[in-house]
Amino acid sequence: MQLMIIANPFSGGGNGKKQFDKLVNYCLKNNITFSTYLTQYSGEIFEIIPRIIQNLSSEQKMIIIGGDGTLNEAISSLIAFKQEIPVAYLPAGTGNDFAREMKFTHDIATFIKHLQNETVKQLEIISYHEKLSHKKGIAINSLGFGIDAAICQLNNFQSKSQKKRFGLNKLSYLTPIIDAFKHHQEFQASIQIDDKPVQIADKNLLVGLFNHSYFGGGIQFVPTAKQNSHHFEVVVTRDVTTKVILKAFPFILWNKQHFEQFPNHLMKQTATKACIKIKQPILMQTDGEVTSFEAVDLEAKLITYPIYLT
């Protein structure tokens, strides 16, 4: 077995470099042939993928080390270059929600053992096209407009040393939620789910597409959403006050009954495709990475990509 290792050494406050070093040491001790690429900045994977696939042999397995954003960048790049090369993912991010959903291992020896089994699964992911900006991409975990993007932006500003020291846990999200809410602007959205009539949702705090239940380092925000269920969940959070957030947060963290307890504020529907239009400047997050738009005309659907079950 030969490995092609692409690693983001900065992910997870330096955890990416630790996992990379552990994997390299394991390969050296066990006579596993490997080559490596360490990324230095966001977007570099898109630049190195053409060089990698040009020289990739059929015996080599592509390994991605980093957080959910790193995995998104790798698969997005491969799709953009019309590739279906299976990837293996060694989680080394801050939240690791995708690995949690898929029950992927963090242990190097177990990772290699699973990789040797060569079990490949077609992973369902959300593909989107924002027509006004011509931006295309994917969401492995979720895609959202509004407060979830603001929360991601605030967490991305958090110092790496603080993340490394304290990690990311469920309660750590309460402060950025409150901070994001203090500065939020409600927005109106036009939403079409599958081929149903267009819905107009106003006073929105969040409009999001969720491919599995986890968001924010282990919070099961949409408990009914499951990876590879042949659909995703369209979630709308609207007309929310600080009092509602504080009342709902314990339900979100522990008993997972927030949609049932707050039906006037939290709504969800299943979909295989969706269209979202927003006529004002807004932030969007995809797998924790944030983009700003002046307005939105977005189409989303499910596609598949091969991944090793590790």
C-alpha positions as CSV (number, residue, x, y, z in Angstrom):
1,M,0.0,0.0,0.0
2,Q,1.2,3.5,-0.9
3,L,-0.1,6.7,0.5
4,M,-0.5,10.2,-0.9
5,I,-0.9,12.4,2.2
6,I,-2.4,15.9,2.0
7,A,-2.4,17.6,5.4
8,N,-3.4,21.0,6.8
9,P,-0.9,21.4,9.6
10,F,-2.8,24.4,11.1
11,S,-6.2,22.7,11.5
12,G,-7.5,22.2,15.0
13,G,-5.0,24.6,16.5
14,G,-2.1,22.5,15.3
15,N,-3.7,19.1,15.6
16,G,-3.3,18.6,11.9
17,K,0.5,18.7,12.3
18,K,0.3,16.2,15.2
19,Q,-1.8,13.8,13.2
20,F,0.5,14.2,10.2
21,D,3.6,13.4,12.2
22,K,2.0,10.4,13.8
23,L,1.0,9.0,10.4
24,V,4.4,9.6,8.9
25,N,6.1,7.9,11.9
26,Y,3.8,5.0,11.6
27,C,4.5,4.6,7.9
28,L,8.3,4.8,8.5
29,K,8.1,2.1,11.3
30,N,5.9,-0.2,9.2
31,N,7.6,0.2,5.8
32,I,4.6,1.9,4.1
33,T,5.6,4.0,1.1
34,F,4.2,7.6,1.2
35,S,4.6,11.1,-0.3
36,T,3.3,14.3,1.4
37,Y,1.9,17.7,0.8
38,L,1.6,20.2,3.7
39,T,-0.7,23.1,2.8
40,Q,0.2,26.6,4.0
41,Y,-3.0,28.6,3.2
42,S,-6.7,28.2,2.4
43,G,-7.3,27.3,-1.2
44,E,-3.9,25.7,-1.8
45,I,-5.4,22.2,-2.2
46,F,-7.1,23.4,-5.4
47,E,-3.7,24.4,-6.7
48,I,-1.9,21.2,-5.9
49,I,-4.7,18.7,-6.9
50,P,-3.8,19.0,-10.7
51,R,-0.2,18.1,-9.9
52,I,-1.2,15.2,-7.6
53,I,-3.7,13.6,-10.0
54,Q,-1.2,13.9,-12.9
55,N,1.3,11.7,-11.0
56,L,-1.1,9.5,-8.9
57,S,-0.7,5.8,-9.5
58,S,-3.4,3.2,-9.1
59,E,-1.5,1.8,-6.0
60,Q,-1.6,5.1,-4.1
61,K,-4.4,6.0,-1.7
62,M,-5.2,9.7,-1.2
63,I,-5.2,10.7,2.5
64,I,-6.7,14.0,3.7
65,I,-5.7,15.3,7.2
66,G,-7.4,18.3,8.7
67,G,-10.8,19.6,9.7
68,D,-14.1,19.4,7.9
69,G,-13.2,22.5,5.9
70,T,-10.0,20.8,4.6
71,L,-11.9,17.7,3.5
72,N,-14.5,20.0,1.8
73,E,-11.7,21.8,-0.1
74,A,-10.1,18.5,-1.2
75,I,-13.4,16.9,-2.5
76,S,-14.5,20.2,-4.0
77,S,-11.1,20.4,-5.9
78,L,-11.4,16.8,-7.1
79,I,-14.9,17.4,-8.4
80,A,-13.9,20.6,-10.1
81,F,-11.2,18.6,-12.0
82,K,-13.8,15.9,-12.9
83,Q,-12.1,13.2,-10.7
84,E,-13.7,10.4,-8.7
85,I,-10.6,9.3,-6.8
86,P,-11.6,7.8,-3.4
87,V,-10.2,9.8,-0.5
88,A,-9.5,8.6,3.1
89,Y,-10.0,11.1,5.9
90,L,-8.0,11.3,9.1
91,P,-9.8,13.9,11.3
92,A,-7.7,16.6,12.9
93,G,-10.0,19.6,13.1
94,T,-11.6,21.5,16.0
95,G,-15.1,20.2,15.7
96,N,-14.8,17.1,13.6
97,D,-18.5,16.8,13.1
98,F,-18.2,14.7,9.9
99,A,-16.0,12.2,11.5
100,R,-18.4,12.0,14.5
101,E,-21.3,11.3,12.2
102,M,-19.4,8.7,10.2
103,K,-17.7,7.3,13.3
104,F,-14.3,7.6,11.7
105,T,-11.3,6.9,13.9
106,H,-8.6,9.3,15.1
107,D,-6.2,6.5,15.9
108,I,-3.5,6.0,13.4
109,A,-3.1,2.2,13.7
110,T,-6.9,1.7,13.4
111,F,-7.0,4.1,10.5
112,I,-4.4,2.1,8.5
113,K,-6.1,-1.1,9.3
114,H,-9.4,0.2,8.0
115,L,-7.7,1.6,5.0
116,Q,-6.2,-1.7,4.1
117,N,-9.7,-3.2,4.0
118,E,-10.3,-0.9,1.0
119,T,-14.0,-0.4,1.8
120,V,-15.3,2.5,-0.3
121,K,-18.7,4.1,0.1
122,Q,-20.5,6.6,-2.1
123,L,-20.9,9.6,0.2
124,E,-23.9,11.8,-0.3
125,I,-23.0,15.5,-0.2
126,I,-24.8,18.8,-0.9
127,S,-23.7,20.4,-4.2
128,Y,-24.7,24.1,-4.7
129,H,-24.6,26.8,-7.4
130,E,-25.0,30.4,-6.4
131,K,-26.1,31.9,-9.7
132,L,-25.5,35.6,-9.0
133,S,-21.8,35.2,-8.1
134,H,-21.3,32.0,-10.2
135,K,-19.9,30.3,-7.2
136,K,-20.1,26.6,-7.0
137,G,-19.2,24.2,-4.2
138,I,-20.2,21.5,-1.8
139,A,-21.3,21.0,1.8
140,I,-20.4,17.7,3.5
141,N,-22.0,18.7,6.8
142,S,-24.2,21.8,6.3
143,L,-24.8,25.0,4.4
144,G,-26.4,27.9,6.1
145,F,-27.3,31.6,5.9
146,G,-27.6,33.9,8.9
147,I,-26.6,33.2,12.5
148,D,-24.8,29.9,11.9
149,A,-22.5,31.7,9.5
150,A,-22.0,34.5,12.0
151,I,-21.2,31.9,14.7
152,C,-18.6,30.2,12.5
153,Q,-17.1,33.6,11.7
154,L,-16.7,34.4,15.4
155,N,-15.2,31.0,16.1
156,N,-12.8,31.4,13.3
157,F,-11.6,34.6,14.9
158,Q,-11.0,32.7,18.1
159,S,-7.2,32.4,18.7
160,K,-5.5,29.2,17.8
161,S,-3.9,29.0,21.2
162,Q,-7.3,29.3,22.9
163,K,-8.7,26.5,20.8
164,K,-5.7,24.4,21.5
165,R,-5.9,25.0,25.2
166,F,-9.6,24.6,25.7
167,G,-10.8,22.7,22.6
168,L,-14.3,23.1,21.3
169,N,-17.2,21.8,23.2
170,K,-20.9,22.3,23.3
171,L,-21.0,25.0,26.0
172,S,-18.3,27.0,24.1
173,Y,-20.9,27.8,21.5
174,L,-23.2,29.7,23.9
175,T,-21.1,32.8,24.0
176,P,-20.7,33.2,20.2
177,I,-24.4,32.4,19.8
178,I,-25.3,35.3,22.1
179,D,-22.7,37.5,20.5
180,A,-23.9,36.7,17.0
181,F,-27.5,37.3,18.1
182,K,-26.7,40.7,19.5
183,H,-25.5,41.9,16.0
184,H,-27.9,39.8,13.8
185,Q,-30.2,41.2,11.2
186,E,-33.4,39.3,10.4
187,F,-33.8,38.5,6.7
188,Q,-36.5,37.3,4.4
189,A,-35.9,34.3,2.1
190,S,-37.8,32.7,-0.8
191,I,-37.4,28.9,-0.4
192,Q,-38.5,26.2,-2.9
193,I,-38.1,22.5,-1.7
194,D,-38.1,19.9,-4.5
195,D,-40.9,20.9,-6.9
196,K,-43.3,22.2,-4.2
197,P,-44.6,25.8,-4.3
198,V,-42.3,28.6,-3.3
199,Q,-42.4,29.5,0.4
200,I,-41.7,33.0,1.7
201,A,-40.1,33.0,5.2
202,D,-39.6,36.3,7.0
203,K,-37.9,37.4,10.3
204,N,-35.4,34.7,9.7
205,L,-32.4,34.1,12.0
206,L,-31.2,31.1,10.0
207,V,-32.0,29.3,6.7
208,G,-29.9,26.1,6.4
209,L,-29.4,22.8,4.6
210,F,-28.2,20.0,6.9
211,N,-26.8,16.7,5.6
212,H,-26.5,15.2,9.1
213,S,-27.4,16.1,12.7
214,Y,-24.2,17.6,14.0
215,F,-23.1,21.3,14.0
216,G,-20.5,23.0,16.1
217,G,-18.3,20.4,17.6
218,G,-21.0,17.8,18.5
219,I,-24.2,19.7,18.9
220,Q,-27.0,17.6,17.4
221,F,-28.8,20.6,16.0
222,V,-31.0,18.6,13.6
223,P,-31.3,15.2,15.2
224,T,-33.3,13.7,12.4
225,A,-30.8,14.5,9.7
226,K,-28.6,11.5,8.7
227,Q,-25.7,11.2,6.3
228,N,-26.5,9.1,3.2
229,S,-30.3,9.2,3.9
230,H,-31.0,10.2,0.2
231,H,-32.2,13.6,1.4
232,F,-31.1,16.6,3.5
233,E,-33.0,18.8,5.9
234,V,-34.1,22.3,5.2
235,V,-34.2,24.2,8.4
236,V,-35.7,27.7,9.1
237,T,-35.2,29.5,12.4
238,R,-37.4,32.6,12.7
239,D,-38.8,35.3,15.0
240,V,-36.3,34.5,17.8
241,T,-35.7,36.6,20.9
242,T,-32.9,36.3,23.4
243,K,-35.3,34.7,25.8
244,V,-36.2,32.0,23.2
245,I,-32.5,31.3,22.6
246,L,-31.8,30.9,26.3
247,K,-34.8,28.6,26.7
248,A,-34.0,26.5,23.7
249,F,-30.3,26.0,24.3
250,P,-30.7,23.3,27.0
251,F,-33.1,21.4,24.7
252,I,-30.6,21.7,21.8
253,L,-27.7,20.5,24.0
254,W,-29.3,17.7,25.9
255,N,-32.7,16.3,25.2
256,K,-32.9,17.1,21.4
257,Q,-36.5,18.1,21.5
258,H,-36.1,21.7,20.5
259,F,-38.0,21.4,17.2
260,E,-41.0,19.9,19.1
261,Q,-40.8,22.4,22.0
262,F,-40.4,25.5,19.8
263,P,-42.5,24.8,16.6
264,N,-43.2,28.5,15.9
265,H,-39.5,29.3,15.8
266,L,-37.8,26.1,14.5
267,M,-39.1,24.4,11.3
268,K,-37.6,21.7,9.1
269,Q,-38.5,19.7,5.9
270,T,-36.7,17.0,4.0
271,A,-35.5,17.7,0.5
272,T,-33.5,16.3,-2.4
273,K,-33.1,19.7,-3.9
274,A,-33.8,23.2,-2.8
275,C,-33.6,26.8,-4.1
276,I,-33.0,29.8,-1.8
277,K,-33.2,33.4,-2.7
278,I,-32.3,36.3,-0.4
279,K,-32.3,39.9,-1.5
280,Q,-29.9,41.5,0.9
281,P,-26.2,41.1,1.9
282,I,-25.7,38.0,4.0
283,L,-23.1,35.5,5.2
284,M,-23.1,31.8,4.2
285,Q,-21.2,29.0,5.9
286,T,-20.3,25.7,4.3
287,D,-18.7,23.2,6.7
288,G,-17.6,26.1,8.9
289,E,-16.0,28.2,6.2
290,V,-17.7,31.6,5.7
291,T,-18.5,33.5,2.5
292,S,-20.3,36.8,2.1
293,F,-22.9,37.6,-0.6
294,E,-24.6,40.9,-1.7
295,A,-27.7,38.8,-2.5
296,V,-28.4,35.1,-3.0
297,D,-29.9,32.9,-5.7
298,L,-28.8,29.4,-4.8
299,E,-29.7,26.0,-6.1
300,A,-28.7,22.9,-4.1
301,K,-29.0,19.1,-4.7
302,L,-27.5,15.9,-3.6
303,I,-24.5,14.3,-5.4
304,T,-22.1,11.5,-4.4
305,Y,-18.4,11.1,-4.0
306,P,-16.4,8.0,-3.1
307,I,-14.7,7.8,0.4
308,Y,-12.9,5.1,2.3
309,L,-14.6,4.0,5.5
310,T,-12.0,4.5,8.1
